[in-house]
Amino acid sequence: MRENKVALITGINGQDGSYLAELLLEKGYEVWGTVKRNSVAENQTARLDNVYSRIKLEYADLTDLASLVRVIAKVQPDELYNLAAQSHVRISFDQPLYTANATGIGTLNVLEAVRLVSPQTKIYQASSSEMFGNSIDNDRFQRETTPMNPVSPYGCAKVFAYNISRNYRNSYNMFVSNGILFNHESPRRGTNFVTNKVCKEAVKIKLGLSNVLKLGNLDATRDWGHAKDYVYAMWLILQQDKPDDFVCSTGISHSVQQLCEYVFGKLDLDWTDYVKQDEKFLRPEELHDLKGDCSKLVKATGWEHEYTFESMLDEMIEYWKDYYGK
């Protein structure tokens, strides 16, 4: 009998993986993670600097079933959090086949590897609000019962991953839960995602290091929360007695324009002087509005988010001000 629970996180070096690793270590877990081999290794584990000496890393790739079987057989995790993916929606239009393989078939590989060599492992599958596309209920919210009508290769791949996770749960009596997470951000978010892109470039403009910010659709609305709050929800989902699917969201949406207004306003700048629309950043098919109803998750787990839209952005702005030394 092991003294501590063992967790395996795919995509541990991403935004969510790094915050989840910190949370699980705080809770006394032995934490393992998979990383994909990268020719530029210097920045690959930058998000893990706080915990690098306390976690164990293995090379694996979601598109390589043999590598997953090897790692899962070795670790025999109590909990597996499948966070790895090609997760950028706009880029999924440029790389649809890779997105389908990594984000869709990759999830099937994880499920099959667990079924073969560690069937007792509880699995958290990172599902996405992008699965809903432009489907929305009459009250303007999306929830677990909202029809899924994805409008990007990423969303399509996530729908397959969601459904194959449910299929393995029902077919093989495996503990597989989907967390349908709405957008969640932090200073660790990639700077090609709009929230951190806006915060970084606005600070650069304030410091005279840049003079323009190019964005796509300013009217799109999203339900933005903080990744720290959302990884706690992931953990809570796997502590339930039975596997299930849960929306995780704040229930409040803002437009990209409102995001710009707030961030530039905090820096005493007028966003209209610097933000330009660029067709390059528009999606071939747009997703207009996302706003989640997380009442099922709250009722089951008691989860609540601590960060507001504003406090999340404040933290991100401060990060970039510190980064550029001001």
N, C-alpha and C positions, 0 to 999 in steps of 0.2 A: 504493500500500500504506500503510495507516494504521500509525502508530507504536504506538498503544495499542489494546487491545481496547475495544469500545464496548458498554455494557450499557444496556438500557432496562428500568426497573422500573415496572410498573403498581402503584398503591397505595404509592408510595414514601414517602408521609407517614404510613403506619401503623407499628405496632410493628416488624414484620418488615422492611418496606421501609427504614426508617431505619437499622436495624442492618446490613442488607445493603449499603446505600449506603456506609456507613463501611468495611465489609470490602472492597468492590470498589475504593474509592479507595486503600486501603492497598496493594492489589495492582496499582495503576497503571492501572486502568480509567478511561476517560471515561464518566461516569455521567449518564444522562438518566432523568427520571421523569415520569410522568403524574399530574396531580392533577385532581380533579373540581371544577368551579366551585361555590363555596359562598358564600352571602350573608353568612356570618359568617367573614370571611377571617382575622381576627386570630390564631386558634389553628390554622389549617389546616396550617401548616408548623412548628409548635412542636417536633416531634420531630426536625426537620432543622436545628435551630440550629447544631449542631456542624459541619455540612457545607454549609450553604446557599450559601455563596459559591463552592463548588467543584463544584456540580452544575448541570444545566440542566433546567428544568421546562417542560412543555408541558401545556396543558389538553386533556383527553380524557376520555371516558366509555365504559365497557365496553358500554353499551347503545346507543352511537352508532358504528356501523361506520365511517362516513365520517371521524370524528375519529381513529379508530385507523389507518385507511389513511393519512391525512395525516401523522401523527406517525411511523409506522413507515417510510413512504417517505422521509421527511426524515432520520431518524436512521440507517437501515440497520444496526440493531444486530447485533453478533456473537452476543449472548445477550439473550434477553428473559425476564424473570422476571414471571410473571403472578400477582401477589399481591393485586390489587384484588378486592373482593367485599363483599357484605353478609354479614358473618361472624359475627353474633351468633345463636346457635341459638334462644334463647328468643324473640327479636324476629322470627325467621323465621316463627313461628306467627302473629304479628300482621301481617306483611307478606309473605305467601307468594308473591304474584305478582311483587313487586319483587325478592324473593330469587331466584326462578327466572330472572328476566330478567338481573339483574346477575351472579349467581354461576354460572348455567348457560349461558344464551344469550350472556352477556358473554364467556365463554371461547371459544365458537364464533366470535364476532366477532373475537377476537384471532387465533385460528388461521386464519380466512379472510383477514384482513388480511395476515398474514405470507405465506400461500400466494400471494396476489395480487402483493405488491410487494417481498417480501424473503424468498424461500423458503429461502435459505441460513442464516437465523437459527436458532440453537438455542433451544428454548423449554423453560422450567421451568414446569410447571403445579402450583400449590399445591393439592394434594388433602388430604383430611382424614380422620382416624380416625372422624369422625362418619358416614362412609359405611358403616361396618360395622354400625352400630346395635347390637342386642343379640346379633348373631352372634359366637360365640367358639369357638375350637378346644378340643379336649378337655384340652389342657394349660393352659387359661385365658389363652392369649395370642391376639392377632390379628396376622396377617401378610399378605403380599401375596396368598396363596391363600385367605384366609378369605372366605367368601361375604359379599356386601354386602347389607345389609338395613336401610337407613336408617330412622330413626324421627322425622325432622323435615323440614320443607321445605328447610332448609339442607342436610341430609345428602342429600336427594333431588337437589337442584341440583348438589351436588358429585359425585354418582355420574354424572350426565349429563356434567359437565365432564370427569371422569376418562375416561369411555368415548369421548367425542368426541375427546379428545386421542389416545387409542390408535388411533381410527379414522383420524385425519389422519396419524398416524405410519405406519400400514400402507398407507393408500390412496395417499398422495402422497410417500412416502419422506422425510418431514420428520423432523427431530431434535426429538422432543417427549418429555420425560420427566416422569412424575408423582412428586412427593414426597408420600407419604402421611404427613403429620406429625401426631403426637399433640400434646396440649395443650402449648403453650409460652408462657411468661410472662416478665415483666420489669417494672421500674418504668414502662416505656412502655406497658404493657398498659392498655386502656381500663378505667375504674373501674366499668363495668357488667359486667365479667367477674369471676368469683367470687374468684380469688386476689388481685387488686389491690383489689377491694372490701373483702375481709376485712382486708388489711394497712392500708389507708387508714382504715377505720372503727375498727379496734382502736387505732391510734395516736390518733385523735380522742377515743376513749373514755378512753384513758390520760391525755390532756391536759385532760379535762373539757369537751371540745367536743361530745360526743355521749354518749348513754347506752344506745343499743340498736342492734343490727345485725340486720336482717331478711334471712333467706335462705330458699331453697327446700328441695330435697332434700339432707339432710345425710348420707345413706347412700351416695350416688353415689360411685363411685371413678373416679379419672382418673390417667393416666400423665403427670405434669407435668415438663417440662424447661424450660431457659432459652432464650429466643429467640436469644441470641448463638450458642449452640452449634448451633442448628437452621439459622440462615442460612448457617453454614459448610457444613452438609450440603447445602444447596441448591446452593451453588457447586461442591462436589465432584461432585454428580450431573451437572452440565453439563460437567465436565471428562472424563467417560468417553468411550471411543471409540464406543460405541453407546448409543442412547437406551433407557431401561428404566424400570421403576417400582420405587420403594423405600419401605419403611416407615422412618420415623425416630422413635425413641422412647428412653426410658431403660430400659424393661423393669421398672419399679417403679411400683406404683400406691398411692395414698393416697385416703382418703375425705375428703369436705368436712369432716366432723367432725374428723378428724385434722389437717386444715389449720387449723381454728379452734383446736384444742388447742395446736398448735405456736406459732402467731402470738400468741395471747393469753398463752401461757406465757412467751414471750420478753419480754413486757411486764409480767410478774408479775401477770397477771390471770387470773381463772377464767372461761373462755368461757361456762359455763352461766349466769352471772349476767347476760349481756348479749345472747346470741344467741337470737333468736326466729324460729320458722318462720312464713312468710307464704305463703298459697296463691297470691298474685299471682306469685311467682317459681317456681312449679312448672310443668313442661312438661305439655301435654296427653298426651303419650306420653313416658315417661322412658327415657333410656339409662342403664343401671345400672352397667356396668363396662367400662373401657377399659384395656388393657395391651398394649403392642406388642413384637413380636420384630423387632429391627432387624439380625439377623445377616447378612442379604443385603447391606445397606448397608455394614456393617463389613467384610465379606469383600471387597467390590468397591472400597472407597475408603479403608479404614483409619480411618474416622470414629469418634470417641468423644466422649462428653459430659464437659465439665469441671465443670459445676455439679452439685451435689446438690440434692435437694428443699429441704434445710435452708439451704444457702448461697444459693440463689435467693431464698427467702423473707426471709432476713436482709438481703439487698441491698434488697429491696422495702420492708421495715420501715424501714431506715435512710433510704431516699429520703423517706418520708413524715414521719419525724422531722425531717429537714432542712427539708422543705417548710414544716412548721408552726413552724420556728424553734426547735426544742428539741434 
